[in-house]
Amino acid sequence: MSRIGRALVVLQALALAAGGATAARAGAGPLAGPGGAPPAGAISRNVQFVTNLPEAASAISINFIGDTMFVSSVKGLLSYDVSDPANPQLLGALPYYIWENEDVDVDTKRHLLFVSRDPRGFTSPATTAFPDGAVEVYDVSDPHVFRPVSVTTLPTGHTTTCVAQCKWTWTGGPATSDIDKRDWGFGRPIFAIDMHDPAHPVRCAKPIDTGRSDGKTSYAHDVQVDARGIAWVSGDGGVRGYWVSGTHRDPVDGKRKKATGCSPVPYAGGGTVLGRYATRAGLMHNAWRDVGARLDGTRGNVLYATEEVTGASSCAGFGRFALYDLRGSYGGAGWRNIKHTHYRLRQLSTWTPEKQPGSSGCDSAHYFTDRGDQLVAGAYYTQGTRFLDLSDPRHPRQVGYYRPDDANTWAAYWHEGFVFIADLTRGVDVIRLTGAAAKGGASAPAITAPALPAGRQLSVVARPQRHWHWMCISP
């Protein structure tokens, strides 16, 4: 471990002592959200508000080991017992500054939690004063305590994901580092760590997913692993999937190779028109392949992905949720000579909250999770959580929505029939679907907006008002 790593362990130990004190105070009595009435905003009739955890304000990402929920926030780590989702109990807290750990991951078998530290993420406000990224490992076998196991410095940090059942971790990030002097411009590729022994991690020798944007190495943002173990890397310019275990034919050179977390084998994927920093001022944010999704009578060829573009000048510029056809990409087209071919995946459809029921405007797509039956819960920042039926990948349908007026929604996670929402402003909201949508997305009716009376235009119905502008409606 480097001198910087040893110093971080000392800092985490000091923070742990403070966190233990916080947890001890919390243990004196139950801590739960206020429940009761749902927040002001737009909530479809088939969405039930369960409770809110305001002490988790600045929540960014969530994960679960059994009925223990782990929340990563700007202010530190929290753990909850959610065996009763209507009354979550705070178990432990480790207060320290984290930016951004946007997709916190866990090893459910070894009871480990992984924190990705961005080079910008050691101070508040975030700066690049710290020269390195890092991956921190915590033992959470006792969820009341976050016990430091190891710290490994990397050239970058932002998201860290387990691959091959947490035998390795893959980390991507936007910020540069003094560890690696290569001039890659915007962001870094994937840096892998061998986690067979989490107390003594070993950095892999070579970066992964280089040349991702038409042959140029650029920002690899996040990794998500599907049910077949394929690791899908999203970032500037597209989405590409890799085998990380087993022996497979490399479609690029035709040779059979053993895949590991340090030496993955290309599987499928490629460039996208969306999510290109140079043309859309954004990137492909995260992606997931639902192996059960059908397309033209076959399964396993549909890729779900989000594009993140915030602060756009018009609704057309904001990031979109998109569905792609993987057919045509299994032969290595997303790698082979892409500098000249500029290969693009075939886009099936896109979806945004613009002009949708429950919307007050438009905003970028962010993290989503799949329930397993082509029903996804997606986060859209100020436009809240949207439930989409993707059983027809060419025609996504909204079947529910939850948009508090003060929403700053980063991610929504399914767990035991409930949805836990990480909201930077509100903390953690717990909601659930009811009715047909709770049983299956395909059987749920689409949510439609009420029709205007015949002959009425919105410009006539809505009239300007001195304080509220166009928000005042004529009777």
Residue pairs with C-beta under 8 A, 6 or more apart in sequence:
1 9
1 150
1 151
1 152
2 153
4 132
4 153
5 134
5 150
5 151
5 152
5 153
8 134
8 136
8 151
9 148
9 150
9 151
11 96
12 94
12 96
12 136
12 148
12 151
13 148
15 76
15 94
15 95
15 96
16 94
16 145
16 146
16 147
16 148
18 94
18 95
19 76
19 77
19 92
19 93
19 94
19 95
19 96
19 145
19 146
20 92
20 145
22 92
22 93
22 95
23 90
23 91
23 92
23 93
23 144
23 145
26 90
26 91
26 92
26 93
27 91
27 144
30 87
30 89
31 55
31 89
31 90
32 51
32 53
32 86
32 87
32 88
32 89
33 51
33 52
33 53
33 54
33 88
33 427
33 428
33 430
34 51
34 52
34 54
35 50
35 51
35 52
35 86
35 87
37 49
38 49
39 49
39 52
39 404
39 405
39 406
39 426
39 429
40 404
40 405
41 384
41 402
41 403
41 404
41 405
41 406
41 407
42 357
42 358
42 359
42 360
42 384
42 401
42 403
43 49
43 358
43 401
43 402
43 403
44 357
44 358
44 400
44 401
44 402
44 447
45 435
46 399
46 400
46 433
46 434
46 435
46 436
46 437
46 438
46 444
47 387
47 400
47 401
47 402
47 431
47 432
47 433
47 434
48 431
48 432
48 433
48 434
49 402
49 429
49 431
50 85
50 86
50 418
50 430
50 431
50 432
51 85
51 86
51 87
51 88
51 429
51 430
52 426
52 427
52 428
52 429
52 430
53 71
53 80
53 88
53 427
53 428
53 429
53 430
54 426
54 427
55 78
55 90
55 427
56 71
56 73
56 78
56 427
56 428
57 73
57 75
57 424
57 425
57 426
57 427
58 73
58 74
58 75
58 424
58 427
59 71
59 72
59 73
59 410
59 422
59 423
59 424
59 427
59 428
60 72
60 73
60 74
60 98
60 100
60 101
60 102
60 104
60 410
60 411
60 422
60 424
61 71
61 72
61 101
61 102
61 103
61 104
61 367
61 410
61 411
61 422
62 69
62 70
62 71
62 72
62 104
62 411
62 413
62 420
62 422
62 428
63 69
63 70
63 104
63 105
63 106
63 113
63 413
64 70
64 82
64 106
64 413
64 415
65 106
65 108
65 111
65 140
65 143
66 108
67 81
67 82
67 83
67 416
68 79
68 80
68 81
68 82
68 91
68 140
68 143
69 79
69 80
69 81
69 82
69 88
69 415
69 420
69 428
70 77
70 78
70 79
70 104
70 106
70 113
70 140
70 143
71 77
71 78
71 79
71 80
71 422
71 428
72 98
72 101
72 104
72 115
73 98
74 97
74 98
74 99
74 124
74 424
75 95
75 96
75 97
75 98
76 93
76 94
76 95
76 96
76 97
76 98
77 92
77 93
77 94
77 98
77 113
77 115
77 138
77 146
78 90
78 92
78 93
78 94
79 90
79 91
79 92
79 93
79 140
79 143
79 144
79 146
80 88
80 89
80 90
80 91
81 88
81 89
81 91
81 143
82 88
82 415
82 420
82 430
85 415
85 416
85 418
85 420
85 430
85 432
86 430
88 428
88 430
91 143
91 144
92 143
92 144
92 145
92 146
94 138
94 146
97 121
97 122
97 123
97 124
98 115
98 117
98 121
99 118
99 120
99 121
99 124
99 126
100 116
100 118
100 121
100 158
100 159
101 115
101 116
101 117
101 121
101 159
101 160
102 116
102 158
102 159
102 222
102 367
102 410
103 116
103 159
103 160
103 161
103 222
103 224
103 286
103 367
103 411
104 113
104 114
104 115
104 116
105 113
105 114
105 160
105 161
105 162
105 166
105 169
106 112
106 113
106 114
106 140
106 162
107 113
107 114
107 162
107 165
107 166
107 195
107 198
109 165
109 166
110 166
110 198
111 139
111 140
111 141
112 137
112 138
112 139
112 140
112 149
112 166
112 198
113 137
113 138
113 140
113 146
114 135
114 136
114 137
114 138
114 160
114 162
114 169
115 135
115 136
115 137
115 138
115 160
116 133
116 134
116 135
116 157
116 158
116 159
116 160
116 171
116 173
117 133
117 134
117 135
117 136
117 157
118 126
118 133
118 156
118 157
118 158
118 173
118 174
118 175
119 128
119 130
119 131
119 132
119 133
119 156
119 157
119 173
119 175
119 176
119 177
120 126
120 127
120 128
120 130
120 175
121 130
121 157
122 129
122 130
123 129
123 130
128 175
128 176
131 177
131 178
131 179
132 153
132 154
132 155
132 157
132 177
132 178
132 179
133 153
133 154
133 155
133 156
133 157
133 158
133 171
133 173
133 175
133 177
134 151
134 152
134 153
134 154
134 157
135 151
135 152
135 154
135 157
135 160
135 169
135 171
135 193
135 201
136 148
136 150
136 151
137 148
137 149
137 150
137 151
137 195
137 198
137 199
137 201
138 146
138 147
138 148
138 149
139 146
139 147
139 148
139 149
140 146
140 147
149 198
149 199
150 198
150 199
150 200
150 201
152 193
152 201
152 203
153 179
154 171
154 177
154 179
154 191
154 193
154 203
155 176
155 177
155 179
155 180
155 188
155 191
156 171
156 172
156 173
156 174
156 175
156 176
156 177
156 180
156 187
156 188
156 191
157 171
157 173
157 175
158 171
158 172
158 173
158 174
158 175
158 221
158 222
159 171
159 172
159 173
159 221
159 222
159 223
160 169
160 170
160 171
161 169
161 170
161 171
161 222
161 223
161 224
161 225
161 231
162 168
162 169
162 195
162 225
163 169
163 170
163 192
163 223
163 225
163 229
163 231
163 244
163 261
164 229
164 244
164 245
164 260
164 261
166 195
167 194
167 195
167 196
167 245
167 261
168 192
168 193
168 194
168 195
168 204
168 244
168 260
168 261
168 262
169 192
169 193
169 195
169 261
170 190
170 191
170 192
170 208
170 223
170 231
170 233
170 261
171 190
171 191
171 192
171 193
172 187
172 188
172 189
172 190
172 191
172 209
172 219
172 220
172 221
172 222
172 223
172 233
172 235
173 187
173 188
173 219
174 186
174 187
174 188
174 219
174 221
175 187
175 188
176 184
176 188
177 188
180 188
182 217
184 217
184 218
185 216
185 217
185 218
186 218
186 219
186 236
186 277
187 218
187 219
187 220
187 221
187 235
187 236
188 207
188 219
188 220
189 207
189 208
189 209
189 210
189 212
189 217
189 218
189 220
190 207
190 208
190 209
190 220
190 223
190 233
191 203
191 204
191 207
191 208
192 203
192 204
192 208
192 261
192 262
193 201
193 202
193 203
193 204
194 201
194 202
194 203
194 204
194 261
194 262
195 201
204 261
204 262
205 262
206 262
207 217
208 220
208 233
208 242
208 264
209 220
209 233
209 235
209 240
209 242
210 217
211 217
211 335
211 338
211 339
212 218
212 220
212 233
212 235
212 236
212 237
212 238
212 240
213 235
213 236
213 237
213 238
213 271
213 276
213 277
214 237
214 271
214 338
214 339
214 342
215 337
215 338
215 339
215 340
216 237
216 339
218 235
218 236
218 237
218 277
219 235
219 236
219 277
219 283
220 233
220 234
220 235
220 236
221 234
221 235
221 236
221 283
221 284
221 285
221 286
221 308
222 233
222 234
222 235
222 285
222 286
223 231
223 232
223 233
223 234
224 231
224 232
224 234
224 286
224 287
224 288
225 231
225 232
225 244
226 232
226 241
226 288
226 289
226 290
226 291
227 291
228 289
228 291
228 300
229 243
229 244
229 245
229 246
230 241
230 242
230 243
230 244
230 267
230 268
230 289
231 241
231 242
231 244
231 264
232 239
232 240
232 241
232 269
232 287
232 288
232 289
232 303
233 239
233 240
233 241
233 242
234 275
234 283
234 284
234 285
234 286
234 287
234 305
234 306
235 275
235 283
235 284
236 275
236 276
236 277
236 283
236 284
237 271
237 272
237 275
237 276
237 277
237 283
237 284
238 269
238 270
238 271
238 272
238 275
238 284
238 334
238 344
238 345
239 269
239 270
239 272
239 284
239 287
239 303
239 305
239 324
239 345
240 266
240 268
240 269
240 270
240 334
240 335
241 266
241 267
241 268
241 269
241 289
242 259
242 264
242 265
242 266
242 267
243 259
243 264
243 265
243 266
243 267
244 259
244 260
244 261
244 264
245 259
245 260
246 258
246 259
247 256
247 257
247 258
247 259
248 256
248 257
248 259
248 265
248 267
249 255
249 256
249 257
249 265
250 256
250 257
250 265
250 266
250 332
251 266
251 267
251 330
251 331
251 332
251 335
252 266
252 332
252 335
252 336
257 263
257 265
259 265
266 332
266 334
266 335
267 330
268 326
268 329
268 330
268 334
269 303
269 326
269 329
269 334
269 345
270 329
270 333
270 334
270 335
270 338
270 343
270 344
270 345
271 334
271 338
271 342
271 343
271 344
271 345
272 284
272 305
272 307
272 322
272 324
272 344
272 345
272 347
273 344
273 347
274 280
274 282
274 284
274 307
274 319
274 320
274 322
274 347
274 350
275 282
275 283
275 284
275 285
275 305
275 307
275 308
275 319
276 282
276 283
277 283
280 307
280 309
280 317
281 309
281 312
281 317
282 307
282 308
282 309
282 310
282 319
282 364
283 307
283 308
284 305
284 306
284 307
284 308
285 305
285 306
285 307
285 308
285 319
285 365
285 366
285 367
286 305
286 306
286 367
286 368
287 303
287 304
287 305
287 306
288 303
288 304
288 305
288 368
288 370
289 300
289 302
289 303
289 304
289 326
290 302
290 304
290 370
290 372
290 374
290 390
291 299
291 300
292 299
292 300
292 372
292 373
292 374
293 299
293 300
293 301
293 302
293 374
293 390
293 391
293 393
294 302
294 391
295 301
295 302
295 325
295 327
295 348
295 393
300 326
301 325
301 326
301 327
302 323
302 324
302 325
302 326
302 348
302 390
302 393
303 323
303 324
303 325
303 326
303 345
304 321
304 322
304 323
304 368
304 370
304 376
304 390
305 321
305 322
305 323
305 324
306 319
306 320
306 321
306 322
306 365
306 366
306 367
306 368
306 378
307 319
307 320
307 321
307 322
307 364
307 365
308 319
308 364
308 365
308 366
309 317
309 318
309 319
309 364
310 318
310 319
310 363
310 364
310 381
312 318
312 364
315 352
315 354
315 361
315 362
318 352
318 354
318 362
318 363
318 364
318 365
319 364
319 365
319 366
320 350
320 351
320 352
320 365
321 350
321 351
321 352
321 365
321 368
321 378
321 388
321 396
322 347
322 348
322 349
322 350
322 351
323 347
323 348
323 349
323 350
323 390
323 393
323 394
323 396
324 345
324 346
324 347
324 348
325 345
325 346
325 347
325 348
326 345
327 346
328 345
328 346
329 343
329 345
333 341
333 343
334 343
334 345
348 393
348 394
349 393
349 394
349 395
349 396
351 388
351 396
351 398
352 362
352 365
352 380
353 359
353 361
353 362
353 363
353 380
353 383
353 386
354 361
354 362
356 386
356 398
356 401
356 447
356 449
357 398
357 401
357 447
357 448
357 449
358 383
358 384
358 386
358 398
358 401
358 403
358 447
359 383
359 401
359 403
360 382
360 383
360 403
360 405
361 382
361 383
362 383
363 380
363 381
363 382
363 383
364 380
364 381
365 378
365 379
365 380
366 378
366 379
366 380
366 381
366 409
366 410
366 411
367 378
367 379
367 410
367 411
367 412
368 376
368 377
368 378
368 379
368 411
368 412
369 376
369 377
369 411
369 412
369 413
369 414
370 376
370 414
371 377
371 414
371 441
373 440
373 441
373 442
374 389
374 390
374 391
374 441
374 442
375 387
375 388
375 389
375 390
375 399
375 437
375 440
375 441
376 387
376 388
376 390
377 385
377 386
377 387
377 412
377 413
377 414
377 419
378 385
378 386
378 387
378 388
378 412
379 385
379 409
379 410
379 411
379 412
379 421
379 422
380 386
380 409
381 407
381 408
381 409
381 410
382 407
382 408
382 409
383 403
383 407
383 409
384 401
384 402
384 403
384 404
384 407
384 409
385 401
385 402
385 403
385 409
385 412
385 419
385 421
385 431
386 398
386 400
386 401
387 398
387 399
387 400
387 401
387 433
387 437
387 441
388 396
388 397
388 398
388 399
388 441
389 396
389 397
389 398
389 399
389 441
389 442
389 444
389 446
390 396
390 441
391 441
391 442
397 446
398 446
398 447
399 437
399 441
399 444
399 445
399 446
399 447
400 433
400 437
400 444
400 447
401 447
402 421
402 429
402 431
404 423
404 426
404 429
406 425
406 426
407 423
407 425
407 426
408 423
408 424
408 425
408 426
409 421
409 422
409 423
410 422
410 423
410 424
411 421
411 422
412 419
412 420
412 421
412 422
413 419
413 420
413 421
413 422
417 432
417 438
418 430
418 431
418 432
419 430
419 431
419 432
419 433
420 428
420 429
420 430
421 428
421 429
421 430
421 431
422 428
423 429
432 438
435 444
436 443
436 444
436 445
437 444
452 458
452 461
460 474
461 473
461 474
462 470
462 471
462 472
462 473
462 474
463 470
463 472
463 473
463 474
464 470
464 472
465 471
465 472
